[in-house]
């Protein structure tokens, strides 16, 4: 090390003599690079100095790739929920327009079957969006020059399934909102407020040990907390993959989806039993 620093000092002074500039930290870095290049080109020039690669550099990049992927996947807690909620609610509201509803009710197909077909189409859309986000989560570390091989395969597969299941919960929440006949402004407002609430209480935006206890309690009453916990269960840190905990957390996430669907069906039944809620103005028109 002493020999290397001595050579770096000599190189820096030589550069100062040639350029007349003062020796700065940047000039020292340049001099050190020049010495390293000389050592690499002619190993016998200074046999007392041996240049070796950092053995931990590769493992550090792999760990950075894993961390970047896990954080990006958990960041989907807001955009996936908001996007699928808005798209589902607006799509299903389009089928609830007065003229469209009259044509659908005149068909021989059962109304409940048509509603479930609409929901299935929105669920397919949500699954496609979540898979696209999954691909983006894998591409970002690679674009940053981090090795994708640093992400364990089980982490990739389990987290991908978590993203799909969470997107389906967003579709279910959009289905519930659509059954309330909310307009586009109200749908967007609900999506943003609900999505931000889920994000800030999920443990993704802040470290859990820094969150107030009341935020943790609220977070556990929302699907985002359990989604992030499912990702953490298979984050691959130190090779740790807890499939049982991942399954339990995703089961809770799916329970939220089931609850949203049940609420939506209850709202739908209420609308059918009270036509003035399903078609405002229809009662006054009938009376006229």
C-alpha positions in Angstrom: 0.0 0.0 0.0 2.9 2.4 0.8 4.5 1.7 -2.6 1.2 2.3 -4.3 0.6 5.6 -2.6 4.2 6.6 -3.3 3.7 5.9 -7.0 0.4 7.8 -7.0 2.1 10.8 -5.4 4.8 10.7 -8.0 2.3 10.5 -10.9 0.2 13.3 -9.5 3.3 15.6 -9.2 4.3 14.7 -12.7 0.9 15.7 -14.0 1.1 18.9 -12.0 4.4 19.7 -13.6 3.0 19.1 -17.1 -0.3 21.0 -16.6 0.7 23.6 -14.0 -2.5 22.9 -12.1 -2.8 22.3 -8.4 -3.1 18.8 -7.1 -6.8 18.2 -6.4 -8.7 15.1 -5.2 -9.8 14.6 -8.8 -6.1 14.8 -9.9 -5.2 12.2 -7.3 -7.9 9.9 -8.6 -6.6 10.3 -12.1 -3.1 9.5 -10.9 -4.2 6.5 -9.0 -6.0 5.2 -12.1 -2.9 5.7 -14.2 -0.8 3.7 -11.7 -3.4 0.9 -11.7 -3.4 0.8 -15.5 0.4 0.6 -15.5 0.4 -2.3 -13.0 -2.2 -4.1 -15.0 -0.3 -3.7 -18.3 3.1 -4.6 -16.9 2.8 -6.9 -13.8 6.6 -7.1 -13.6 7.2 -3.4 -13.3 6.5 -3.4 -9.6 6.6 -6.9 -8.3 6.0 -5.7 -4.7 2.5 -4.5 -5.7 -0.3 -6.9 -6.7 -3.7 -5.6 -8.0 -6.6 -7.8 -7.2 -10.4 -7.5 -7.9 -12.7 -7.0 -4.9 -14.2 -10.4 -4.2 -17.3 -8.8 -2.7 -18.2 -6.6 -5.7 -20.1 -9.2 -7.5 -22.1 -10.3 -4.5 -22.8 -6.6 -3.6 -24.3 -6.1 -7.1 -26.4 -9.2 -6.7 -27.7 -8.1 -3.3 -28.5 -4.6 -4.8 -30.4 -6.3 -7.6 -32.5 -8.3 -5.2 -33.2 -5.3 -3.0 -34.1 -3.1 -6.0 -36.5 -5.7 -7.3 -38.2 -6.3 -3.9 -38.7 -2.6 -3.4 -40.1 -2.1 -6.9 -42.5 -5.0 -6.5 -43.8 -3.6 -3.2 -44.2 -0.1 -4.7 -47.0 -1.6 -6.8 -49.2 -1.4 -3.8 -50.6 2.0 -5.0 -50.5 2.0 -8.8 -52.0 -1.5 -9.2 -54.8 -0.8 -6.8 -55.7 2.6 -8.2 -55.4 1.6 -11.8 -57.4 -1.6 -11.6 -60.1 0.0 -9.3 -60.6 2.9 -11.7 -60.6 0.8 -14.9 -63.0 -1.8 -13.5 -65.4 0.7 -12.0 -65.6 2.8 -15.2 -65.9 -0.2 -17.4 -68.7 -1.7 -15.4 -70.4 1.7 -15.1 -70.5 1.9 -18.9 -72.7 -1.2 -18.9 -74.9 0.4 -16.3 -75.9 3.3 -18.5 -79.6 3.6 -19.0 -79.8 2.7 -22.7 -77.2 -0.1 -22.4 -78.9 -1.6 -19.3 -82.3 -1.7 -21.1 -80.8 -3.6 -24.0 -79.1 -6.0 -21.7 -82.2 -6.6 -19.6 -84.1 -7.3 -22.8 -81.8 -10.2 -23.7 -82.6 -13.8 -22.6 -79.3 -14.0 -20.6 -79.5 -13.8 -16.8 -78.4 -10.5 -15.4 -76.2 -12.0 -12.8 -74.3 -14.0 -15.5 -73.7 -10.9 -17.5 -72.3 -9.1 -14.4 -69.9 -11.9 -13.6 -68.8 -12.0 -17.2 -68.0 -8.3 -17.0 -66.1 -8.9 -13.8 -64.2 -11.8 -15.4 -63.1 -9.5 -18.3 -61.9 -6.9 -15.8 -60.1 -9.5 -13.8 -58.3 -10.6 -16.9 -57.3 -7.0 -17.6 -56.0 -6.7 -14.0 -53.9 -9.9 -14.3 -52.3 -8.6 -17.5 -51.5 -5.2 -15.9 -49.9 -7.0 -12.9 -47.8 -9.2 -15.2 -46.6 -6.1 -17.1 -45.7 -4.4 -13.8 -43.9 -7.6 -12.8 -41.9 -7.4 -16.0 -41.0 -3.8 -15.3 -39.9 -4.7 -11.8 -37.4 -7.2 -13.2 -36.3 -4.9 -16.1 -35.4 -1.9 -13.9 -32.5 -3.5 -12.0 -31.2 -4.9 -15.3 -31.3 -1.4 -16.9 -29.4 0.0 -13.9 -26.6 -2.5 -14.6 -27.4 -4.9 -11.8 -27.4 -8.7 -12.5 -30.8 -10.2 -12.7 -29.2 -13.5 -11.5 -29.0 -11.8 -8.1 -32.7 -12.2 -7.7 -33.6 -15.8 -6.5 -36.0 -17.6 -8.8 -38.5 -18.4 -6.0 -38.6 -14.7 -5.1 -39.4 -13.9 -8.7 -42.2 -16.5 -9.0 -43.8 -16.0 -5.6 -43.8 -12.2 -5.8 -45.2 -12.4 -9.3 -48.2 -14.4 -8.0 -48.6 -11.9 -5.2 -48.8 -9.1 -7.7 -51.5 -10.9 -9.7 -53.6 -11.7 -6.6 -53.3 -8.1 -5.3 -54.4 -6.8 -8.7 -57.5 -9.0 -8.5 -58.3 -7.4 -5.1 -58.1 -4.0 -6.9 -60.6 -5.3 -9.5 -62.9 -6.5 -6.7 -62.8 -3.1 -5.1 -63.6 -1.5 -8.5 -66.5 -3.9 -8.9 -67.8 -2.8 -5.4 -67.6 0.9 -6.3 -69.3 0.3 -9.7 -72.3 -1.2 -7.9 -72.8 2.2 -6.2 -73.3 3.9 -9.6 -70.6 6.5 -8.8 -69.6 8.8 -11.6 -66.0 9.1 -13.0 -65.1 12.0 -10.7 -66.1 10.1 -7.6 -64.4 6.9 -8.8 -61.1 8.7 -9.4 -61.4 10.4 -6.0 -62.1 7.1 -4.2 -59.2 5.4 -6.0 -56.7 8.0 -5.1 -57.7 8.5 -1.5 -58.1 4.7 -0.9 -54.9 3.9 -2.8 -52.8 6.5 -0.8 -54.3 5.3 2.5 -53.3 1.7 1.6 -49.8 2.8 0.5 -49.0 4.9 3.5 -50.2 2.2 6.0 -48.7 -0.8 4.1 -45.2 -0.5 5.5 -43.8 0.2 2.1 -43.6 4.0 2.3 -42.0 4.1 5.8 -40.1 1.5 7.9 -42.4 -0.3 10.1 -40.4 0.5 13.3 -40.9 4.2 12.5 -44.7 4.0 12.0 -47.1 5.0 14.8 -49.0 2.1 16.3 -52.3 3.5 15.0 -51.0 3.4 11.4 -50.0 -0.2 11.8 -53.5 -1.1 13.1 -55.1 0.7 10.2 -52.7 -1.0 7.8 -53.6 -4.5 9.0 -57.2 -3.6 8.2 -56.3 -3.0 4.6 -55.0 -5.4 1.9 -51.7 -3.5 1.2 -50.2 -4.5 4.5 -50.6 -8.2 3.8 -49.5 -7.8 0.2 -46.2 -6.2 1.4 -45.8 -8.9 4.1 -46.2 -11.6 1.4 -43.4 -10.0 -0.6 -41.2 -9.8 2.5 -41.8 -13.5 3.3 -40.1 -14.5 0.0 -37.7 -11.6 -0.4 -34.7 -14.0 -0.6 -32.6 -12.2 2.0 -29.9 -14.7 3.1 -31.7 -17.3 1.0 -34.8 -17.1 3.2 -38.0 -18.2 1.5 -41.0 -18.8 3.8 -43.7 -20.3 1.5 -46.1 -20.9 4.4 -46.1 -17.3 5.6 -46.4 -16.2 2.0 -49.5 -18.4 1.5 -51.1 -17.1 4.7 -50.6 -13.5 3.8 -52.0 -14.0 0.3 -55.0 -15.8 1.7 -55.8 -12.7 3.8 -55.3 -10.6 0.6 -57.8 -12.8 -1.2 -60.3 -12.5 1.7 -60.3 -8.7 1.1 -61.2 -9.4 -2.5 -64.0 -11.8 -1.5 -65.3 -9.2 1.0 -65.4 -6.5 -1.7 -67.2 -8.8 -4.1 -69.8 -9.6 -1.5 -70.4 -5.9 -0.8 -70.7 -5.3 -4.5 -73.3 -8.0 -4.9 -75.2 -6.6 -1.9 -75.2 -3.1 -3.5 -76.3 -4.7 -6.8 -79.2 -6.5 -5.1 -80.2 -3.2 -3.4 -80.2 -1.4 -6.8 -82.4 -4.1 -8.4 -84.9 -4.0 -5.5 -85.0 -0.2 -5.6 -85.1 0.9 -9.3 -84.8 4.5 -8.4 -81.2 3.8 -7.3 -80.3 1.9 -10.4 -81.8 4.4 -12.8 -82.3 7.8 -11.4 -85.3 9.5 -12.9 -86.9 6.3 -14.0 -89.7 6.5 -11.4 -90.6 10.1 -12.3 -90.7 9.1 -16.0 -93.0 6.2 -15.2 -95.3 8.4 -13.2 -95.4 11.0 -16.0 
